[in-house]
Amino acid sequence: MRDLGAGFRYLLKGQRWVATHGRWFGFGLLPGLVTLVLYGGALFGLAYGADDLTAWATPFADDWGSPWLGLFRGFLTALVFALGLFLAVVTFTAVTLLVGQPFYESLSEQVDRSEGGDVPESGLPLWRELWVSARDSLRVLVRVAFYGIVLFALGFVPVIGQTVIPVLGFCVSGFFLAEELTAVALQRRGVEFKERLALLRGRRMLALGFGVPLTLAFLVPFVAVFLMPGAVAGATLLVRDLVDEPEAGARDGGRQPDGEPAPGAPYTPPSPHPYAGPAAPQPPNPYAVRPPYPQGAPQPPQNPEWNGGRKA
């Protein structure tokens, strides 16, 4: 449960980071604003033409009498718009990350730079990064759609369909939202899609603590646009906990900051104190076996009167 709170704190740290770096906050707003305009136009067009769409899709109901025709097509119109709104909420983050790949990558690099340590770079050209991001986003959407269909079917089960299933739905959405946001920093570290999923599954509560509150906040209109820069910054801080800290421990010989060996790390002798003087010279060992003289080297002088402890 401690990871659950830690994930939420990373979300708050990310929002605090962009609040103290106003230029980067404005820089990170641009992709979200562009995506919001695109989605707003699409939803406006859907709301304007949803009646015609349902009438075209249900020609068999043209002969129905009132009020059944109006109720049936009104229900389908509301269902189509609700489905479009759901898809907009689910895909908004993926599309925003795709549109803002150069922006968010620069923001993530700046977070790494401000926190100290290495600043990894993918080394890929921009078109390749966009292709990888689009491909991985499609993989996430396929998984979200699969879980969404399963949870939608389970929603008709009495009791659990109205209590447990909505909670599971938010958990699934939060986990994959955390995966999409951490992908910005993990791609720069050369971590592939399957490895990212395994990494987050190993710290599932950390991912849920970060992603579920963000999913709930994204349900409020326009909030996602203003939270995206801080979400990317917080995801970068979370990635540093997932990836960079274990590597730093390995570089220090598997020792913790207090000098004690880390759990499971192989023993390595501690390095000498930087202010320690030179080591004291050791006297020669009188019992050490002398190495044989190489062939052809001059031999030490022999006492002709001494032969193995007996006089000749």
N, C-alpha and C positions, 0 to 999 in steps of 0.2 A: 504493500500500500504506500510505502514511502516513495516509490517510483511514480505513483499517480500524482502525488503532490509536486514532485520534482518536474514532471512534464508541464504542469500548469505554471510553475515558476519560470520555466524557460520561455513560455509564451509571454509572460509579463516582462521578463528581461528583454525580450526582443522588442516589445512595444516601448519599453523605457529607452532602449538603445536608439531607436529612430527618433524618439522625442528629443533626445540630447544631440542628435545629428540631423538638424532640420533640413539641410540641403539634400541628404540622402533620402529623407522621408518624401520630399517633393519629387525626387528622381524616381522613387519606387511607385509613386502614385500614377505615373503616366500610363503604364500598361493596363492597370485596372480601369482607368477612365476610358481608354479606347475600347476595351472589352465591354464595359458597361453600355457604351453607346451602341455597339453592335447588337448586344443582347436586347437592349431596350427597343431598338427598331424591329428585331425579329418578333418579340412578344407583342408589340403593337400591331404588327401585321397579322399575327396569329389571332389576336382578339378581334380584329376587324373582319377577318375572313373565316372565322371558326363556324359561323352559321352556314355559310355556303358549303364549307367542307363537309359538315355533317349531313346536309341535305343531299350533296352529291354521293356520299357514301351509303345513304339509306334510301334508295329509290323505292324499296318495297313498302315503305311507310307512307307513301304519298296519299294513299286512299284511306288512311286512318282518320277517324273522326276526332273532333275536339272533346275533351282536352288532351287526349292521349298522344296525339301527334306532337303538340307543343311540349308536353312534359318529357316525352321520350327524347326528342331532339335537343331540348334544353339541357337535359341531363348529360347527353353525349357532348354537347358544346362545352359545358363546364368541365367534363372529364378530360376533353382534349386540351383545354387551356391549363388545367391542373397538371396534366402530364408534361406539357411544354414547360411550365414553371418548374416542375421537379427536375427535368433534364437540364434546365438552365442553372439550377442550384448545384446539381451534381457535376456538371461539366465546366462551370465558371472558373474554378481554380486551374483546371488543366489547360483551358484555352488561354487564360491570363498568363500562366507560366510559359506557354508556347509563344505567345505574342511578345512577352517581356523577357525572353531568355537572356538577351545581352544585358538588359537592365538589372535583372535579379542576380545574374552571375557577378556583375561588378559590385552590387550591394553585398553579396555574400563574401566576396574577396575582401572588401573593406572591413567587414566584421572580423574576419580572421586576422587581418592586419592590425586592427585596433586592439585585439585581445592578445597579441604577441604569438610568437612561434612561427612555424612554416605557413606559407600561403600557397596551397596546392593550385596548380593550373592543369586543365585537361589537355592542353596542347592540340586540340582538334580545331579544324576550321569551323567557321560559323555555320555553314550549311550542314556539316556533319553533326554539330551539337543540336541543331534544330531537328534533324532527322531522328536522332536518338531520343530527344525529348518527346517528339510526336509519337514515335513507336512505343515508348514506355507508357505514355499517357493512354494510348489505345489499349495496352494490356491492362492498365488499371481500370479503365472504363468497362472492359469486358468482364472483369471480376466483379466490379460493383453491380453491373447489370445482372449477373448470375445470382449474386446474393440478394439483390433487390427482388428478383422474381420469386426466389424461394421464400423470402420473408413476406412478400405480398400474399402468397398462397397460404402461409401459416397465419396470416392476419385474420383469416376467417374462422380459425379455431376459437371456440368460446373461452373466455377468461384470459388465457395466455396471449391471444391475438390482440387484446386491448391493453395489456400490461407489459408482458415480457418482450414481445416482438418489437414494439417501438423502441425499447431500450437497446435491444440487439441491433436494430437498424442504425441508431445513432453511433453505437460502438463501431460497427463496420464502416460507416461513413467517416468517422473520426480517425480510424486506423489508416485508411487509404488516403485521407487528406494529409495526415502526417507523412505518409510515404511520398506523396507528390511534392511536398514542401522540402523535405530533407533531401530529395533527389537533386536539388540545385547544388548543394554542397557535396553530396556523395559522388556525383558524376565528376566533379573536379578532382576527386580523390581516386578515380578509376574504379569505383565500386559498381558492379553491374546490377541489373534489375533483380535477379533472383537472390543475389547476395544481400541486396538492400532489404528485401522482404525477410530473409532469414535473420538479418541483424535486428530488425524491428520486432520480429516475433520473439527473439530472445529477450527483449525488453518491452514486452507487450504493454504493460501498465504505464511505462514511460510514454509510449506512443499514444495511448488512449488519453492520458492526462494532458497531453499537448493538443491532440486532434479533436476530441469530443467538445470541449468548450468552444473551440474555433468553429466547429460545425454548427453548434447552436447559435453562435453570433452571426454566422453567415446567412441564417434564415431571415434576419432583419434586413430589409432593403437598404442598399447603398453601404451597409456596414463593411461588407467584404472588401470594397475598394480601399477604404481607409485602414483596414487591418492587414492588408496584404504585405506592405513593406515590413512591418514589425513581425509578421508571421515568418517571412523569409529570414529575417535576422535571428529570430528565436530558434528557427529550425537549424540554422548554422551553429548556434551555440550548443544546441542539443547534439548535433553531429560531432562536435569537438569532444563531448562527453563519451559518445559511443565509440569513436574511432581513435582520436588523437591521444587521449590520456593513457590507454593501455600501451600505445607505442612509446610514449614518453617514459613509462615505467620500465619497458624493455631496454630503452637506451641507457637507463641508469643502473643496469645490471640487475633488474628485478627488485630494486629496493624502494621502499616507500619514503616519503619526505622525512620521516623521523630516523631513517637509516636502517630500519628493520626490514628483513626480507619480505617481499610480498607473498601472499598465500599461493602455494603451488609453484613459485619461481625457483629455479635451480640456485643452489648456493654459489655465490661468488664472493671472494674475500673483499672487504671494504678497501677503497683506495686510501693511500696515506694522507694524512692531514697536510693541507697546502703549506702550513707554516712549520712543519716538522723539519728538524735539521737532518744532515746526512747520517746514514746508518753507521754505527760504530764498527770498526774493522774487527773481524773475527779471527782468533788465533788458529793456526793450522792444526788440523786433526792428526795427532801422532799415529792413529790407528788406520789412517786412510791407506788404501792399497795403491802403491805407486804404479803408474802405467809402465808397461814394458818399453824398453828402448827400441826405437825403430831400427830395422835392419840396416846395417852399414854405419850406424852412428857410433862415435867413440864410446867405449865402455869405461866405467869408472875404474880407478886403480884397485887391484885386488891384493890382499895380504897373503903372500904365499905360505905363511905359517898358520893360516886359519882356514878350515874347511868344514863348513856346516857346524861350527861349534866344537870341532875337534882339531887338535894340532896335527899337521901333516906328518 
